[in-house]
Amino acid sequence: MIIILKPEVDPSGPEVQQILNLIHLHGEVQTRISGVTGKERKVVEIYVIGDTSRLPDEEIQRLPGVERVVRVSKKYRLIGRHRDDLEPLGFEYNGLYFDQDSFHIFAGLCAVDTPENVEAMFRALKEAGIATSRMGAYKPRTNPYSFQGHGRKCLPWVFELAGKYGIKCIAMEVTRENHIEEIYQELERAGRPTGVMLQIGTRNAQNFELLKAVGSQEEFPVLYKRGMGITLEESLNACEYIASEGNRKIIFCLRGVKTNLGDPHRNLVDFAHVPVVKGLTRLPVCVDPTHSVGRRQLAPDGLQEIFHAAAQGVIAGANMILVEFHPRPETALCDGPQALRLEELPHFLEDMRIVREAYLARRDLARRYTGLTKEVSHGYPLSSACTV
């Protein structure tokens, strides 16, 4: 059950306490109060978890401070879209806003290697007017002898350079709980020149202790990557783990699934699931074309295959792109063959702008036709409105 409070209600005020008293009077349930930042206002919701069958909906609805009561029948209690009129789970972080209508490009190195390469990446992003990036300090690898990332020792100069070039948020994978504390401490030491989005990689998609760790802190947003070999439902339940610990600042990332049916690409591109995830949940959705395609290859039309895959996600309504670039991919310490070259960045950004505008035009067209359909259903004629 979700109880949505009226806008003027103080979450710590007497109205909320009255609601909680009534809830606990009728059963052994858990409650959690959480704020959801919508398009026009911040909505405060009370989540009731457990056996809610004995809770009186109408009595709760009549209490002062209650706007409406939503019965939850779907699996994703906290992240789910239980009714079309529920507010999306938008959030603001370090001056940036993320929701199911926003659009951001996080371009950068798969793995941090040298200060020179990091600076070149940040400089190029600043020149392009982009304030978001990806930088891997901790890198889980299939081969135990492959480069595992510089770890904590690179964080001071990565954060310093991010501040120098106005990068507001860096997507950075964590593989253990103590990595979160290391990032927090180094950000503090650096004077918080930037922000960090904690990334849960596909190899940790069902590392439930790590999911609980990123969920129990509310300092950093979380970018969750779909598990490469698990179902969409299992991955969404993993996001529910994060939300159930209190952190609602979650972005769901599609990155391809592991199957040889996708050959010669590294993974089978699953970006058709962008509208599916947006329909099942209230989370913003990201796509990772680099790990889906896994190679830097020109198509006959002159476009990189990674461009084409990214466009598939954006034209389907993705709210974020996570994409790898490198000043010299041939020298990269991790996934160099799939990284786009830095000189390709302006082309990529312009291409994504075109595709995003096409998506917005398609969305506006759909809204016009949806309104027309509603008119027809009320007995109004179609007539000349169908003229193309």
N, C-alpha and C positions, 0 to 999 in steps of 0.2 A: 504494500500500500504506500502511496505517495500523497502527502498532505501539502498542498501549495498554500502558502500564507499570502495575505493581502500585502500590497507594497509598503504600507505604512507601519507594519508590525515589526517591533524590535525583537530579534531572535532571542534575546535574553530577558524579555519582558514578561509580564504576568499572563498575557494571552497564551504564549507558548507553554508556559508552565501548566496552565489549565488544560491544554491539549494533551500534554505528556501525562498528567495525572489521570485523565480519562482513559488514555490508551493502556497504561499499566494496570488500571483497575480491572480491565477485561481480559488480561492474559499475560503470559510470560513472553514478551517480545523485546527485541532490541530496537533502539531508535537512534537515528543519526540526523543531525541538522546540517544542511549544506546549502551554500549559495550558488546559483547558476546565473551567469552573466548572459543575458539575452540581448537582442538587438536594441531594445528600447528601455530596458530596465533590468535591475538585478532581482532575480526571483529567489526567495528562500523557500526551501522544501524540507519537509520532515520525512525521512525514509523509515518505514516500519518493517522490520525484518523478522520473520518467524511465522507462527500460525496466527494469521489475522482474521480467520473466519468468524471469530466471535466479536470482532470490533464493529460497533454500530455506525455505519457510514453516515446515516442521516443525522444522528446525534452529533457526530464530529463536525459535519458540515454546518450545523447551526451555531457552533461555538464562535465567539468573537475572534476575529483575526484569521479565520479560515476562508480562503477564496474558493477552493474546490478540493475534492477528494478523488484520487485516481486509484482504481483497483488494478493491480499489476498481475497479469496472468502469464506474461512471457518470461523467458529465462533470464534476460539481462535486466535485472531490477533497477540498477543504478544508471547504467549507460543506455538503456533501451528507449526506443521511441514507442511509448505505450499508447499515446494518442497523438493525432496529427497536430493538436494545438499546444502540446507541451513545448516549452522553450528549448532550443538547441543548447548543447553544452559548450558555449563559447567561453573564452577566458582571455584576459589581458596579461601579458608578461613583458616586462622591460620595455614598455611603450609599443609593443606589437599586439595585434588582436587576431585571435584564431577562432574560427567557427566554420560552419558548413557553407558559408558564403565567401570567406576570405581566400586569398591566394598568395602563397609565398614560395620562393625558390631558395633552397638550402644547397648551395654549390660549394665544393671544397675537396680536400684531400681525404681519401679513404683512411690513410694512416699518416699522422704527422711524422715528417722525416727531418727536415732541416728548417732553421729559422728563415733562411732565404726563400725557400719554396712557400712557406706559410705566408711570409710577407708579400710575395708576388701574388698569391691568391687573394689576400685581403685587399691589396691595392687595386687589383682588377675589379673586384666586387664594388669597391667604393666608386671607381670611375664609372661603373655601370649603374650606380644608384641602388645597389642591393646591400641590405644590412643583415643578412642571415647567411650562415655558412655551416658546413659540416667539417669536423676535424676529429679523427680517431686517435685517442691517446692510449686506449686499452683495446687490444685486438685479439679476440679469440680466433685461432686458426685451426684448420683441419690437421695440418702437419705440425707436430710438436716442435720441429726444428725451424719452422718459418718465423719471420719477424712478428713479435707479439705486441709491438707498440712500445713507445718510450715511457708510457705510464706517467706517474706523478711528476717526474723531473722536467717534462716538457711544458707542464701547465703554466708556470710563471711567465715564460716568454710567449706562449700562445695567447694568454689573456692580455698581456701587455700590448702585443701587436693588434689584437682585436680592438682594444680601446683606441689605439693610434689611428686606426682606419674606420672607426665608427661602426663596427660590427656589433649588433645588439644581442644576437642569440646564436650560439653554436650548438649544433646537434652532436652529442658525444656519447658513444656507447660505454656502458658500465657492465662489468661481468661479475662483480662481487659487491657486497654491501659496503665494504670499507672504501670502495672507489667513490661512493657518494660523499663520504666525509672528506676524502682527499680533495675532491673538486670544491666542496664548500670552503674548506680551509684555505686553499690556494686563491680562490676568488676573494676571500676576505683579506688576505695578505696583499693582494694586488690592488685593493681598493674598489673592487667590483666594477671594473671598466667595461664588462660585458655581461651576458647572461648565458646560461647553459640549459639545454633541453636534454634530459637523460634518455638515452636510446637503449631499448631492450632489443638485442639482436635476435635473429631467427633461431640461433642455437640455444638461446635461453628463453625461448617462447613459453616453455612450461616449467621454468625454474621458479617454483612457487614461492620459495623463500626470498628470492630476489624481487619477485613481483610485489610481495608484501613490503619489502624494504623501500622500494621506490614509491609505493602507495602510502606508506605511513609518514613520509615526509611531504610537506606541501610547499617547500622552497622552490623546487624545480618542476616544470612540466615534464611529461613523459611521452616519448615517441615509441610506440610499441610496434615491432615488425612481426607480421604474420609468420607463424611457424612454417618452415619450408615443406614439412611432411605431415602436417596435421590439418584437420578440417577447419573451415571458416568458423564454425560454431565453437570448436575448441579454442581457437585464437580469441574470439570475442569473449569467451568465458575467462580467459586469462586477463583481459582488460577489466572484466568485472572484479577479479581479484584485486587489481590495483585500486579501483574505485571503492571497493568495500573497506579498504584501509583508510580512506579519507581523502585521497588525492583525486580530484575530478578533472585535472588539467591533462587530458590524455588525447593523443592523436594516434589514429590507427593507420599503419603503413602496409600497403600491399607491395610485395617485392618478388613475386613469382613463386611458383611451387616446384618442388623437386620431382621431376619425372622426365624420362628420356623422350617423351612425346613432344617436348619443346625443342629438341635438337634441331639445328646446331646451336641454339641459344643456351645459355647457362641454365635457365629455368623456363618453365612455361608461363608466359605472361598472363596474369590474372586480373588485369585492370578493368575488365568488364564487371568486376565486383564492386567498383567504386559506388555506383548508385545503390547496390544491394546493401553495402555497409551503412550508407547514409540513410537508407530506409529502415534498417533494423535498429540502428542506434542514433544517438544525437551527437556522435563524435565527428570532428573534422577528419578527413581522409587524405592520406599522403600516398604517393606512388614513388617507387625506386626503380627507374628504368635501367640504371647501370647494372644492378645485380640481377635483374630479370634477363637482360640481353647477354651481358657478360663478355662483350667484345666490341672493339672499335672497328666498325665495318661500314663502308659506304654502300648504300643501295644504288641500283641503276639510275635512279632519279637525282643522284647527287647528295641526298640527305643521309646522315648517319642513321643506322638502324636504331640507335639509342634515341635520336630525335623522334623517330616514328613511334617508338614505344611510349615515350613521354607524352607525345601528342594524344595517344590513345587514352591515357589517364586523364589528361586535362580536358579533352573533349567530352569525357564522361562525367566531369564535374569535380575532379580532384582539387583539394584545397592547398596542397603542398607538394613540391617535388624535391626529392633527395637525390642529388646527382653528383657524380665524381668528376673532378677536373684535376689536372696536374700540370705544372709548368713543363716538366720533362717526363712523360709517362714511362719512357724506356728505363729511367733510373729509379722509379718508384719502388718502395720497399714492400708494397702490398697492392695487388690487383692493378698493376700498371697497364696490362693489355686492354682493360675495359675502361680506363679513364679517358675522358675527352681532353683534348689539348686546350691550354689556356687561351690560345688565339681563336678557338672556336666559341668562346663564351659569348661574345656579342651576337653571333649568329644564333646560338641556342636561345638566348633571352628574347631576341626579336621573334623567333619562330614560336616560342611559347606565348608571347604576347598575342600573336595572330590567332593561335588556337584558343586561347582564353577568351578573346573577343568573339570568336565563333561560338564557343559554348554559351556565353552570355546572350548572344543573339538567338541561339536555339532555345534557351530557357525562356526568354521573353516571348518567343513565338509560341511555345507550349502554353504559357500562361494566357496568351490571347485566345488560343484555341480551347483551353480549359474553360475560360469564361464564356466562350461561345457555346460550348457543349452544355453548360449549365443553363444558358438562356433557352436552348432548344428543348432541354428537359422540362422547362416550365411552359412550353407551348409556343415559344417564339420561332418564327421561320428562319431558316438558314440563309436563303436568298442570296443577295449580292456579296455578302460577307465572305463567301468562298472564292471570290475572284482572285486569281493569282496574277 
